[in-house]
């Protein structure tokens, strides 16, 4: 079965316990009050009695070809990060390579927290679909039902357009002043007002264009429909019930225990400390760990989070029929916060299994999470090096191929 951390505790000596009780009692009797620090998301999640018990995380290397390849790549300095492969209820591989912080000489751990970047989009999409299941909204609702005042140009935009990159609203990176916005913290309300200032790039539903801004608007819809701040809704609806203690959203620029991200520059490996994920609140602000993500994959794809109809909406292809192929390969299906495609076509030797997936790159991180439904295989590759795109992709496909019993890929075909 899959595994995640367990905290250890002990029993204090009796005399110290009695002395502590007397001190506390005396303080209360004297009317002394002390300030109590607010509880973290992890503390709140841990208090839930319905969170399933999970045994400790341990190293697993039951995929010998993947293990040998990663040992070589890590030793040569060509990979840093964390890798997990699971099939059914069995973890086949779980290992980390490199450091969480090179400046402080802190090694990566099996439960290190990574920024997920755009893998976060499936969490926002699931929140919208959960609210649909609960009768609070429908993906066919006009966005203007939830965002007021609403630009006239948005009249034909539906919530589903936001989740499938077909709204026509310009992405953050396609706007003037992106450099300043990239480093300036923002609230969801401020991001919504920013998006109102720009005209549409195309009529809603007629084209597909990757769009972080649309997922920020989807997060704003979650707030309106649920009556809760976005991060509170995510914690109460998903992270807490699932026992995802190491998972949350970084909307305040706090530490949150997330490891350092890096990038390769001519002068060497350089830390990337200013992630500023507040500007991708609904598109890229989730942080998590290998095993919390495995719990998420199990819950999402095994039907614990969404009704069957909503789950099928999530996986359906919402791109226009005339959307062209991509870089010489058949185009992906554009679902709600996820894609699907035969990614094995992009490695050699190739394999044809269809995979549900999403990538993530932001602030020194490069990630890929895959799911193959026929054999219930999950592959998670999280790297705290932004410039390891090709490495992350090949490692993920190698893990998937070996878990499925396919020929082990050795090169990219793109």
C-alpha positions in Angstrom: 0.0 0.0 0.0 1.1 3.6 -0.5 2.8 5.3 2.5 3.1 8.8 3.9 4.8 10.2 7.1 3.8 9.5 10.6 4.8 11.8 13.5 6.3 10.3 16.6 5.5 11.2 20.2 6.6 10.3 23.7 5.4 10.5 27.3 6.8 13.2 29.7 8.1 12.3 33.1 5.5 12.4 35.8 7.1 15.0 38.0 7.5 17.4 35.1 3.9 16.9 34.2 2.7 17.7 37.7 4.9 20.7 37.9 3.7 21.9 34.5 0.1 21.5 35.6 0.7 23.5 38.8 2.3 26.3 36.8 -0.5 26.4 34.3 -3.1 26.3 37.0 -1.5 29.1 38.9 -1.4 31.3 35.8 -5.1 30.7 35.1 -6.0 31.4 38.7 -4.1 34.6 38.6 -6.0 35.6 35.4 -2.9 35.6 33.3 -3.6 35.2 29.6 -1.2 34.2 26.9 -1.3 34.7 23.1 -1.8 31.5 21.1 -0.3 31.2 17.7 -2.8 30.5 14.9 -2.8 26.9 13.8 -1.3 26.0 10.5 -3.1 24.1 7.8 -1.0 21.0 8.7 -2.2 21.3 12.4 -5.8 21.6 11.3 -5.6 18.7 9.0 -3.9 16.5 11.7 -6.8 17.2 14.1 -9.3 15.5 11.7 -10.3 12.1 13.0 -11.5 11.0 9.6 -8.1 11.4 7.9 -6.9 7.8 7.1 -3.9 6.6 9.1 -0.8 6.2 6.9 2.5 4.4 7.7 5.9 6.1 7.4 7.5 6.9 4.1 10.3 4.6 3.1 12.7 4.4 0.1 11.4 1.9 -2.5 13.5 1.0 -5.6 11.6 -1.9 -7.2 12.1 -0.6 -10.7 15.7 -1.5 -11.4 16.1 0.2 -14.7 14.8 3.5 -13.4 16.8 3.2 -10.3 20.1 2.6 -12.2 19.4 5.5 -14.6 18.6 7.9 -11.8 21.7 7.0 -9.8 23.8 7.8 -12.9 22.0 11.1 -13.7 22.1 12.3 -10.1 25.7 11.5 -9.6 26.6 13.4 -12.8 24.6 16.4 -11.5 22.0 16.1 -14.3 19.0 15.5 -12.0 17.8 16.8 -8.7 14.4 16.1 -7.2 11.9 13.4 -6.1 10.4 10.5 -8.0 7.5 8.2 -7.1 5.9 5.4 -9.2 2.9 3.4 -8.0 0.8 0.7 -9.6 -2.5 -0.2 -7.9 -2.0 0.0 -4.2 1.7 -0.8 -4.4 4.5 1.8 -4.5 7.2 0.6 -6.9 9.6 3.5 -6.6 10.1 6.3 -4.1 13.5 8.2 -3.9 15.0 11.7 -3.8 18.2 13.1 -5.2 20.1 16.3 -4.5 19.4 18.9 -1.9 16.5 21.0 -0.7 18.8 23.9 -0.1 22.3 23.9 -1.4 23.3 27.1 0.4 22.4 25.6 3.7 23.5 22.1 2.7 20.1 20.6 3.5 19.3 17.3 1.8 16.0 16.5 0.1 13.7 14.2 2.1 11.0 11.8 1.0 8.4 14.3 2.4 10.0 17.5 1.2 7.5 20.1 0.0 7.7 21.2 -3.7 5.9 24.0 -5.5 3.6 22.3 -8.0 3.2 25.2 -10.3 0.7 24.4 -13.1 -0.1 20.9 -11.7 -2.2 23.1 -9.3 -4.7 23.7 -12.1 -6.3 20.3 -11.6 -7.0 21.2 -8.0 -8.9 24.4 -9.0 -10.8 22.5 -11.7 -11.8 19.8 -9.2 -13.0 22.5 -6.8 -15.3 23.9 -9.5 -16.6 20.5 -10.4 -17.2 19.6 -6.7 -19.2 22.8 -6.4 -21.2 21.7 -9.4 -21.8 18.3 -7.8 -23.0 20.1 -4.6 -25.5 22.2 -6.7 -23.7 25.5 -6.1 -22.9 26.2 -9.8 -22.7 24.7 -13.2 -19.8 24.8 -15.6 -22.2 26.1 -18.2 -22.9 29.2 -16.0 -21.9 32.5 -17.5 -18.8 33.8 -15.8 -20.7 37.1 -15.4 -23.1 35.4 -13.0 -20.2 35.2 -10.5 -17.9 38.0 -11.4 -19.5 41.5 -11.0 -19.3 44.0 -12.4 -18.5 42.1 -15.5 -17.0 43.4 -18.8 -19.4 43.3 -21.8 -16.8 41.3 -23.7 -17.2 38.4 -21.2 -20.9 37.9 -21.9 -20.4 34.6 -23.7 -17.7 33.2 -21.5 -18.8 30.1 -19.5 -17.0 28.7 -16.4 -16.0 25.7 -18.6 -14.1 28.0 -20.9 -12.0 29.1 -18.0 -11.0 25.5 -17.2 -10.3 24.4 -20.7 -8.2 27.4 -21.9 -10.8 28.4 -24.4 -12.1 31.7 -22.9 -10.1 34.1 -25.0 -9.0 36.1 -22.0 -5.3 37.0 -22.5 -2.8 35.1 -20.3 -0.8 36.9 -17.7 2.4 36.5 -19.7 0.8 37.9 -22.9 0.1 41.3 -21.3 2.1 44.5 -21.2 4.0 45.0 -17.9 4.3 41.3 -17.2 7.8 41.8 -15.7 6.5 44.1 -13.0 3.4 42.0 -12.3 5.5 38.8 -12.1 7.2 40.1 -9.0 4.4 42.1 -7.4 2.1 40.3 -4.9 -1.6 40.4 -5.6 -4.9 39.3 -4.2 -7.5 37.4 -6.2 -9.6 40.5 -6.4 -6.7 42.5 -7.8 -6.0 39.8 -10.4 -9.7 39.8 -11.4 -9.6 43.6 -11.9 -6.4 43.2 -14.0 -8.1 40.7 -16.3 -11.0 43.1 -16.9 -8.7 45.6 -18.5 -7.9 43.6 -21.5 -9.9 42.6 -24.6 -10.4 39.0 -25.7 -7.9 37.4 -28.0 -10.7 35.3 -29.7 -14.3 34.5 -29.3 -14.9 32.1 -26.4 -14.8 28.4 -27.4 -13.4 29.1 -30.9 -9.7 28.5 -30.1 -7.5 27.1 -27.3 -4.6 29.0 -25.8 -2.9 28.2 -22.5 -4.2 30.6 -19.9 -3.1 31.1 -16.3 -5.4 34.2 -15.9 -8.5 32.1 -16.6 -7.7 29.8 -13.6 -7.2 32.8 -11.4 -10.8 33.8 -12.4 -11.9 30.2 -11.7 -10.5 30.5 -8.2 -12.5 33.7 -7.8 -15.6 31.8 -8.8 -14.8 29.2 -6.2 -14.8 31.9 -3.5 -18.1 33.4 -4.7 -19.9 30.1 -5.0 -18.6 28.6 -1.7 -18.6 31.8 0.4 -15.1 30.9 1.6 -11.6 32.2 0.8 -10.1 30.0 -1.9 -7.4 28.5 0.3 -9.9 27.7 3.0 -12.3 26.0 0.7 -9.4 23.8 -0.7 -8.2 22.9 2.8 -11.7 22.1 4.2 -13.0 20.3 1.1 -9.9 18.3 0.0 -6.7 18.6 1.9 -8.1 18.1 5.4 -10.5 15.2 4.6 -7.8 13.4 2.6 -5.2 13.8 5.4 -2.9 15.8 3.0 -0.9 17.3 5.9 1.9 18.6 3.7 -0.3 20.3 1.1 -1.5 23.9 0.9 -1.5 27.1 -1.1 1.1 29.8 -0.9 -0.9 33.0 -1.4 0.9 35.1 1.3 4.5 34.6 0.4 5.1 32.8 3.7 7.7 30.1 4.2 5.3 27.1 4.4 8.3 24.7 4.6 8.7 24.7 0.8 12.2 23.8 -0.4 14.3 26.2 -2.5 13.9 26.3 -6.3 16.9 26.6 -8.6 17.8 27.4 -12.2 20.9 26.6 -14.4 22.8 29.7 -15.5 26.2 30.1 -17.1 27.7 30.8 -13.7 26.2 27.7 -12.2 23.2 26.6 -10.2 21.3 29.7 -8.9 18.6 29.9 -6.2 15.3 31.3 -7.1 13.8 32.6 -3.8 11.1 34.9 -5.1 8.4 32.6 -6.4 5.5 35.0 -5.8 2.8 32.4 -6.4 0.1 34.9 -5.3 -0.2 36.0 -9.0 -1.0 32.4 -10.0 -3.4 31.8 -7.1 -5.7 29.5 -9.0 -3.2 28.4 -11.6 0.0 27.5 -9.7 0.0 28.2 -6.0 -0.3 24.7 -4.5 2.7 23.0 -2.7 2.8 19.4 -1.8 4.8 16.2 -1.5 5.2 12.9 -3.4 2.9 10.9 -1.1 0.3 13.6 -0.6 0.0 13.8 -4.4 -0.4 10.0 -4.6 -3.3 10.3 -2.1 -4.8 13.0 -4.4 -4.4 10.9 -7.5 -6.1 7.9 -5.8 -9.0 10.0 -4.6 -9.5 11.9 -7.9 -9.2 9.0 -10.3 -10.9 6.3 -8.2 -14.1 8.4 -7.8 -13.8 9.7 -4.2 -13.9 13.4 -5.1 -16.3 13.8 -8.0 -19.5 12.3 -9.4 -18.9 10.2 -12.5 -20.4 12.8 -14.8 -18.3 15.6 -13.5 -15.2 13.4 -13.7 -15.9 12.6 -17.3 -16.3 16.3 -18.0 -12.9 16.9 -16.5 -11.3 14.3 -18.8 -13.2 15.2 -22.0 -11.6 17.1 -24.8 -12.9 20.7 -24.8 -10.7 22.1 -27.6 -12.3 23.0 -30.9 -12.2 20.2 -33.5 -9.9 22.1 -35.8 -7.2 22.5 -33.2 -3.9 21.6 -34.9 -1.4 18.9 -34.0 1.5 20.0 -31.8 5.2 19.9 -32.8 4.7 17.0 -35.2 2.8 14.9 -32.6 -1.0 14.3 -32.3 -2.4 17.1 -30.2 -3.4 16.6 -26.6 -7.0 16.5 -25.3 -7.7 19.7 -23.4 -9.6 18.7 -20.3 -10.5 20.7 -17.2 -7.1 21.3 -15.5 -5.6 18.1 -17.1 -4.5 16.9 -20.5 -4.4 13.5 -22.0 -2.3 12.1 -24.8 -0.1 9.2 -25.9 3.0 10.7 -24.4 5.0 7.5 -25.1 5.1 8.6 -28.7 7.6 11.2 -27.7 10.3 8.8 -26.4 12.2 5.9 -28.0 11.4 3.0 -27.8 7.9 4.4 -28.0 4.7 3.0 -26.3 1.1 3.8 -26.9 -0.6 3.9 -23.6 -2.8 7.0 -23.1 -1.9 9.1 -20.1 -3.7 11.8 -18.1 -1.2 14.4 -17.0 -0.1 17.9 -16.3 3.2 19.7 -16.2 4.3 22.5 -13.8 7.1 25.1 -14.1 7.5 28.1 -11.9 9.9 29.8 -9.6 12.8 27.3 -9.8 10.6 24.1 -10.1 9.9 21.7 -13.0 7.3 18.9 -12.5 5.2 16.3 -14.2 2.4 14.1 -12.9 1.0 11.2 -14.9 -1.8 8.7 -14.6 -2.5 5.7 -16.7 -6.0 4.5 -16.0 -6.0 1.0 -17.5 -3.4 -0.3 -15.1 -3.9 2.3 -12.4 -0.3 3.6 -12.6 0.8 7.0 -11.1 4.1 8.6 -11.9 5.2 11.8 -10.1 8.5 13.6 -10.9 9.1 16.8 -8.9 12.4 18.7 -9.6 13.6 21.9 -7.8 15.5 22.9 -11.0 13.5 24.9 -13.5 15.8 24.0 -16.4 15.3 20.2 -16.3 12.3 20.0 -18.6 13.6 17.2 -20.9 15.0 15.3 -18.0 11.8 15.4 -16.0 9.8 14.2 -19.1 12.1 11.3 -19.9 12.3 10.2 -16.3 8.5 10.2 -16.0 8.1 8.2 -19.2 10.8 5.7 -18.1 9.0 5.2 -14.8 5.6 4.8 -16.6 7.1 2.4 -19.2 8.8 0.1 -16.7 5.7 0.0 -14.4 3.6 -1.0 -17.4 6.1 -3.6 -18.6 7.0 -1.7 -21.8 10.4 -1.4 -23.3 12.5 1.1 -21.3 12.9 4.4 -23.2 16.4 5.8 -23.4 15.9 9.0 -25.5 13.4 11.7 -26.4 11.9 11.7 -29.9 11.2 15.4 -30.1 
